[in-house]
Amino acid sequence: MRSYDPTITQLPPYFSQEVNIYYDVIPIVDVVNNVTKKITLDNLSAVLSQKGEQAYDESITSISLVGDLIKTIVFNRRNAAALTVSYVDTYVHYENTPNIEWSIIHNMNKYPSVTVVDSAGSIVEGAVDYLSLNSCRITFCGAFSGKAYFN
């Protein structure tokens, strides 16, 4: 009967060999630098353990949403600084001079839905052309003044 050796890992029965975790190496492909490195199983275990600890330290423990007009999502992490993302929830554009085309910069960093009303408060349909994540142009059949609500 063989004595226990912690440096030997017994493989499942379909393998016909034993692996020494300190001396036997396996190839690892570094895709960033396009090279193959050889690493022992012991070193691989240490690297994976370190990455696991980093993942645990940076894991998200809670999420909160704060703010009125400007919303901020806060991702609180276990042992690392919180991550925050801010965005504008709504925007109202006032077009005081009657125009057939409204060019609007809303700075919402998205393609928001748009509802347009004339100065009397009636909903008006127009063709919305998103120029970027932060601006759009609305074209109407006739000139009028009013408001555009962005969500």
C-alpha positions in Angstrom: 0.0 0.0 0.0 1.3 3.4 -0.9 1.7 6.2 1.7 -0.2 9.5 1.3 1.8 12.2 -0.6 0.1 15.6 -0.7 2.0 16.6 -3.8 0.4 13.9 -5.8 -3.2 14.4 -7.0 -5.1 11.2 -7.9 -6.9 11.6 -11.1 -10.2 9.8 -12.0 -9.9 6.2 -13.0 -10.1 6.9 -16.7 -6.7 8.6 -16.5 -3.7 6.3 -16.3 -1.3 8.6 -14.6 -0.8 10.7 -11.5 0.0 14.4 -11.5 2.6 16.1 -9.3 1.2 19.6 -8.6 4.6 21.1 -8.0 6.5 19.8 -11.0 4.1 18.9 -13.7 3.2 21.8 -15.9 0.2 22.6 -18.1 0.2 25.1 -21.0 -1.8 28.3 -20.5 -2.5 30.6 -23.5 -2.1 34.3 -22.8 -4.5 35.7 -25.4 -3.4 39.3 -24.8 0.2 38.7 -25.6 -0.4 35.7 -27.8 2.0 33.4 -26.1 1.8 30.1 -24.4 3.1 29.9 -20.8 3.7 26.8 -18.7 2.5 26.9 -15.2 2.4 24.3 -12.4 -0.9 23.3 -11.0 0.2 24.7 -7.6 0.9 28.1 -9.2 -2.4 28.0 -11.1 -4.2 27.3 -7.9 -2.5 30.3 -6.2 -3.4 32.6 -9.1 -7.0 31.4 -9.1 -7.2 31.8 -5.4 -5.9 35.4 -5.6 -8.4 36.2 -8.4 -11.2 34.7 -6.3 -10.3 36.8 -3.3 -10.2 39.9 -5.5 -13.7 39.0 -6.9 -15.0 38.5 -3.4 -13.6 41.9 -2.3 -15.1 43.6 -5.2 -18.4 41.8 -5.1 -21.5 44.0 -5.0 -23.3 43.9 -1.6 -26.1 46.4 -2.3 -27.5 48.7 -4.9 -29.3 52.0 -4.2 -30.9 54.7 -6.4 -30.8 58.3 -5.2 -31.7 61.7 -6.7 -34.6 63.5 -8.2 -33.8 65.0 -11.7 -30.3 63.5 -11.8 -30.5 59.9 -10.7 -27.4 58.1 -9.3 -27.1 54.4 -9.0 -24.7 53.4 -6.3 -23.2 49.9 -6.4 -21.7 49.3 -2.9 -18.9 46.7 -2.9 -17.7 44.5 -0.1 -14.1 45.7 0.4 -13.7 48.3 -2.4 -14.9 51.8 -3.3 -18.5 52.1 -4.4 -19.2 52.4 -8.1 -21.6 55.1 -9.2 -23.5 55.9 -12.4 -25.5 59.1 -12.9 -28.1 59.9 -15.5 -30.8 62.4 -16.2 -34.2 60.8 -15.7 -36.4 63.4 -17.6 -36.0 66.6 -19.5 -38.5 69.3 -20.7 -37.6 71.4 -23.7 -39.4 74.7 -24.2 -39.8 76.0 -27.7 -41.1 79.6 -27.3 -40.8 80.7 -30.9 -43.1 78.9 -33.4 -40.9 76.6 -35.6 -41.4 73.7 -38.0 -38.3 72.0 -36.9 -37.0 71.8 -33.3 -33.3 71.0 -32.6 -33.0 69.8 -29.0 -30.0 68.9 -26.8 -31.3 66.9 -23.9 -28.0 65.4 -22.5 -29.8 62.3 -21.3 -27.2 59.9 -22.8 -29.9 57.7 -24.4 -32.6 57.7 -27.1 -35.5 58.8 -24.9 -39.2 58.7 -25.7 -40.6 62.1 -26.6 -44.1 63.6 -26.2 -44.7 67.0 -27.7 -47.5 69.4 -26.7 -48.4 72.7 -28.3 -49.0 76.0 -26.3 -52.6 75.0 -25.8 -51.6 71.6 -24.2 -52.7 69.4 -27.1 -50.4 66.5 -28.0 -48.8 67.0 -31.4 -47.1 64.3 -33.5 -43.8 64.9 -35.2 -40.9 63.0 -36.9 -38.2 62.5 -34.3 -34.7 62.1 -35.7 -32.1 61.1 -33.1 -28.8 62.8 -33.9 -26.9 61.3 -31.0 -27.5 59.9 -27.5 -27.8 63.5 -26.4 -29.6 65.4 -29.1 -32.5 65.1 -31.6 -34.4 67.0 -34.2 -38.2 67.0 -34.4 -39.9 68.0 -37.6 -43.6 69.0 -37.8 -46.0 69.8 -40.7 -46.4 73.3 -39.5 -44.7 75.8 -37.2 -45.9 76.1 -33.6 -44.5 76.7 -30.1 -44.8 74.3 -27.2 -43.0 71.8 -25.0 -41.2 68.4 -25.6 -41.1 66.0 -22.7 -38.3 63.4 -22.7 -38.3 60.2 -20.7 
